[in-house]
Amino acid sequence: MSAFSSSNATWYLMRASGVVALVLLTAVLVLGIATNRRWRPGRAPRVATAGLHRSISLLAVAFLGVHVLTAVVDPYAVVGAAAVVVPLVAGKSAFAVGLGALSLDLVAALVASSLLRARVPATLWRGIHWLAYLAWPVALAHSFAAGTDATSPWLAAIGALCLATVASSALWRVRSERSAKHLEPRTVTT
């Protein structure tokens, strides 16, 4: 394989793994909301949703790892190792790469807190998990700010579908929380 085709393969793998990671992160966020709202598919036990959330989370982290690794080794992307974790230090496309770094840092905090869940207070774990609501739109912004596909119609369609899915899920969460609060028995104080 020539150096050009090897670089081309790395470039395509970087792009594809980034898009797949975005779609998987979207699914993770939606399943996290579904788990929080105690939703379950059909008659499946509730743990099915939580298990699916965990499994897709691992898959998303794997694709994110491939995306980051290929960005570092791809000679066309010119992303240094420091730029992967430190926002705004990339020489080329510093803002776009910085968005990716920030999102990666937030996802790393989510992963670390999940691995340490038994050792950290529940309120701390929950607070760190709220970072998912920030990590996802930053990743979406990175998708539209970085690379040659940023303005392509196919990526715009995938991004719009991801956005609509997350927005619908977030709206469902807000509405179901309001309904639950509305249905709570009120205590009368005298």
N, C-alpha and C positions, 0 to 999 in steps of 0.2 A: 504494500500500500504506500503510495507516495505521501510526502509531507503535506501536500495540498489536500488530498482526500482525507487524510487523518484529521487535519484541522477542520475541514468541512464537517466531518462526522461529529467532532467535538462541539462545533458551533450548533449543529442541528440538535444534538443531544441536550445542550444547554437550554435552547429555546423550548424544546418539547417538554423537558423535565420541569421547567418553570411554569408552563401552562398547566401541566398535569398537577403540579403542586398547588397551584391556585384553585383548581377545581376541587382537589381533595381537601384543602383547607376550608373551602366553602362548605363542603359536606360535613367536615368536623364541626364547624361553627353551628350549622343547622342541627346536627345530631346532639350537640351540647345543649342547645336550647330545648330540643325535644326531650332529652334526658331530664333536664331541670323541670320541665313541665309535666314529667311523668307520663309522657306519650309512649305508646307502644304500637307496633304494627299488628293489627288484627288481634288475635288471641295469644300472641307471643308474650312471654313474661317480660316485665319491664327491664330485666337485666339484659335482654336481647339488644335493646337500644343502647344501653351503656357499653355493652361488649362491642357492638358495631362502631360506636364512637371511639373506643380505645383502638380497635384494629385499624380503622381508617386513619386515626391520628398517627399511628406508627408508619403506615404506608406514606402518609403526607410528609412525615419527617424524613423518610428514606428518599423520596423524590426531591425534597428540598435539599438534602445533602448532595445528591447528584447534581442538582442545579448549581449549587454553590461551588462544588469541586470543579465542575466543567467550566464555570465562569473564571476560576482562578487559572486553570491550565490552558484555556483557549487563548491563542495569541492575538485574536482579533478583539476580544472583549477587553483586554488590558485591565483586569481587576486584580489588584494585589491582595495578599492574605489579610493585611490590616484593614483594607477597605470593606472586607466581608463583614467585619464585626464593629468597626468604628465608622459611624455615619460621617459623610462629607469629607473623607480624606482621599477618595479616589481622584486620580489625575484627570481621567476622562469621564464625562457624565457624572460628576460628583453628586449632584442632587439625586438623580435617578438611582444610582448605586447606593447612595446614602439611605434612600427609602427602603431599599432591599435589606441593607444592614440593620436598620432600625427594626424592621419587621422580623428579621432573623433573631435579633436580640430578644425581642418580646416573646417569640415562639420558644427560644431557649429557656427563658424564665418559666414559661408554661410547662415545658417538658421537665425541667429540674424540679419544679414544685410538685408535679405529678409523681415523679420518682420518689420524692421525699414526703409524700402526703401523710404517711403514718407518723412522721416525726415532726410535722409542723402543725401549729394550731389550725383548726378548720377555718377560722375567720381569715387567717393569713393566706391559706391555700385558695379560698374563695376570692379574696381580693386580688391575688395574682391572676387567677383565672379570668377575672374581668378584663385583663389585658388582651384577651382574645378579641374583644370588641374594638380594640385599637390596632392590634397586629393585622387583622384581616383587611381593613380599608387601606392601611399603609402598604400591604402586599399588592392590593389591587392597583393602587396609585403607582407602585413600582412597575407593574406590568404595562401600564400605559405611558410611562415616562422613559423606560429603558429599552434599548435595542431597536432592531430594524422592523420589528412587527408592531411597534407601538401604535401605528396609525392604520394597520391593516383591518379590513372589514371583518375577517374571521375572528380576530382577537377582540374586536369591539363587540361582536355578537356573543362571544363566550363571556366577556366581562359584564355585559348587560344582563345575561342570564344569571350569572353569579350574583350580581347586585340585586336583581329582582328576587332571587331565592332568599338571600340573607335579609333583605328588607321585609319580605313577607313573613319570615320566621320571627324576626324581631317584633314586628307588629302583632303577630299571634301571641308572643310572649307577653307583651305589654297588655294586650286586651285580656288575656287569661288571668294575669295577675290582678287587673282591675276587677274582673268578674269574681275572682276568689275573695278579694277584699270586700266586695259588695255583698257577698253571700255569707260572710262571717257573722256569727251571732253578736249582737251588740250587748254590751253590759250596761245596765242601768245603775247609776250611782245615786244614792240618796243621802 
